[in-house]
Amino acid sequence: MRRRIRRDGAPIRPERIKRVAVYGLLLLFLAAAQCSFFAQLNFLPAVPDLILCTLAAVLLRESGGVAAVFGIAGGLLLDATGAVGVSIRPLFYLAVAALLGILAEKMLPSIWSWLLLMLPALLLRGLFTFLEHILFVRAFTAFAVLQRVILPELLLTLLFGIPLYGIVSLCARLAKDRHRA
């Protein structure tokens, strides 16, 4: 079997390849669900941000670097699949990963830690949605944006994010190298 080698001469570890594959597939599924499935549901008042809640779960299960790459890739995928066209979503998710990484340094990977991390993540998401709406839509007043867009989006993100924490936990188990001690 041929060993893969990086440019600096170090071999690429198989667990990294497995981690990229597992989280890459998860990211593709989430971006497609967020941009096509949830965007078409007329009875939901807003589209939940599945990438954001998964980013917080990945941060608790993996390193900050993995979460940052996940966030940037998630932002690029959302832009590519037609969320709003080209935007600053990759930078937004990178900033969220950096801030949550600082907060999550001493947290254990549990659903309670995830809920605590979701508070600042949802506040940042609300601010991002508000700025995006005011700059690009310009159709509502600030109170109307808060009432009709931001609050439903935040509630749905939290609601749909709870089962995603369990899915990320399963993905983290799949991505770990079981052959090493």
N, C-alpha and C positions, 0 to 999 in steps of 0.2 A: 504494500500500500504506500502510495506516495505521500510524503509529508508536505504540508503547506508551509511556506516560509514567507515572513513579512519582509519588507524592504531592508530593515535593519539587521536581518539575518536570524532573528528569533523565530522559532516555530509558532504557528497559530494553534492555540490550544483547542481541542475539540469541544470543550464546554462553552467556549465563546461562539463557535459556529452554531451549536445547539441553542444557545441563548438568543442569538440573532434570529434564527429560524422561528423559534417559539414566539418571541415578542413581535417579530415581523408579521407573522400570520395573525396574531391577535390584533395588531394595529390595522392591518388591512380590513379585517372583519369589522372592527369598531368604526373606522372611517366610512366604510360602505354603509353600515347601519345608521350612522349619524346623518350622513348626507343624503341617503336615498330613502331608507325605511322610515325613520322618525320624521324626516322633513315632509313626507307625504301623509302622515297621520293628521287628518283635519281636526279631530276631536282634542288633540293636545294643543294647549295655548302657546307652547314654545318647544324648541328642540333641545333636549338635554345635551350637555357637553360630556360625552362619554370619554373622550381623550383626557380631560382634566381629572375626572375621578379615578381613572385608571393610572394616570401619572402619579397621583398621590399614593396609590397602592403599590406601584412599582418602586417608588422611592422607599417605602417601608421594607420591601422584600429584597431589594437589590441596592446597589450603590448609587450615589448621586450622579455619577457619570452615566450610568445606564439610564437613569431617569431623564437626564438632560438630552441624551441621544433619542430616547423615546419621545420626548416632548417636541424636539425639533422635527423628527420624522413625522410625528402626528400632525404638526402644523402644516408641513409641506403636503402631506397626503390630503388634509382637509382642503387646502388651497387647490390641489390637483383634481379632487373629486367634485369641486364645484360648490363649496360652502358659500363663499362670497367673491370668488376670484382671487387674484393675488393680494395678499394682505400681510400684516405683520404677525400673524398667528405663530409662526415658528419662534419668533423672538418673545412673544407673550408666554408660550409654554416653556421656553428656556428660562425666562425670568421667574416663572412660578416654580420650576424645578430648583432653581438656585435658592429662592426664599424658603421653600418648604424643606430643602436639604439642610439649611441652617437650623430650622425648627425641629427637624426629625432626628438630629444627631443622637440624642439620648433616648429615643422612643423605641419600644419593642414593637415588632410587627403584630398588631392585633387590630381588630375592628374598632376598638375604642380609640387607639392612636390614630387610625385612619379618619375617624369622625372629628377628632381634634384638628388634624391637618386640613380637613375640608373647610373649616371655618375661614381661615385666611385665604384659601384657594377660591372659595366662593365669593368672598369679598373682592378679590382681584378680578375674578370673572365678571362680577357685576359692574365694576368700574370699566373694564374693557368693553363690555357690551354697551354701556352708557355712552362711552366716547365714540364707539363705532356707530351707534345709532344717531347721535347728535351730528357727527361729521358727515355721514354718508346718506342717511335717510332723511333727516330734517323734517319729518312729518308730524312729530309729536312734541308736546311740552315735556319737561323733565319729569314731572309727576306721572304723566301718562306712560312714559318709557319705563319708569320704575314699576308702575302698577301692571301694565299690560305685557311687558317683555321681560324685565329683569327678574322680578319675583317668581313668575312661573318657570323661567329657565333655571333658576337656582334650586327651586323645589324639585323639579323633575330631574335635574342633575344628581341631587342627593338621593332621591328615590331610586333611580336606575343605577346609581353607583354602588349601592349596598351589595347587590348580587355580583357586581363586577369585582369587588374585593375578593370574594371567594374564587372567582375565575382566575384572577391574578395569582392568588396563592397556589392554585393548581399549576399554573404556568411556571411559577418559580420552582416548584418541585420538579417539573419536567426539565427545566433548564439546568438544574444542578447536576454536577458530575457525581454519580453514585459510586464510581470505581475508586475514587480517591478517599483517603482517610480523613 
